Amino acid sequence: MDRNSTNHSLDNLTERFQSLTERKKAKLRVVERLSSLPNWPTAIRGTPNACLRSALFACIQGKERIAYKKRTLLAAVDGIEVRYLGIQLNQSDLDVWMQIVHLSRQQLPGFSVTFSAHSLLTALGRGSGKSQHEWLKESMARLGGAFVEITFHGRDAFGEKGFLRYYRDERTQRYVVELTESMLRLFEEGYTYIEFE
């Protein structure tokens, strides 16, 4: 191996290490500000107000879903501005996200939660056949691929790619999911308890 290729390899390793270090620092900043999610009872789901007081999760059926939104300004209450890029989310996607947040509520932000597709579908009151597993895969892909930009009272704005990051083992249908830091930070701006039934 010549000196140039050795230097190039070292540069790549240095860049990867710096990237990992920055991501770890960002997680620690979130952990410092939001030491844990609120710990609500089993029958309740906590949801950030920005998700409930905007058209982020539209009240539509799957076949009415808009295929793709291009950084569209969504309807929201005064003080919250939401722009969305991606396949439109609906109330079923909100159910999936609320259940994953519920499973994560007793962990520190930035750490993953593991569950089976069957257990999540059962918790949502859905069947566990092949079509429901495919439905869950689609919902997870929408939540993972969405780009959301939220501004609070014209002062704090942030953009985040995805509500969550995940890994799925196709053989066992187990998911390992990490909620994104910015989406967890939404709890700092206020949240509402919802009876999940």
LINCORWO-V387057 format. One record per helix or strand. SS is the DSSP state (helix for helix, strand for strand). FROM is the first residue (numbers start at 1). LEN is the number of residues. Records with the same first field share a line. If there is no record, write none. Layout:
SS=FROM-LEN, FROM-LEN
This chain:
helix=3-31, 49-4, 62-3, 91-14, 117-7, 130-16, 181-9
strand=44-5, 54-1, 57-2, 69-6, 76-1, 80-7, 89-2, 113-4, 147-6, 156-6, 164-6, 174-6, 191-5
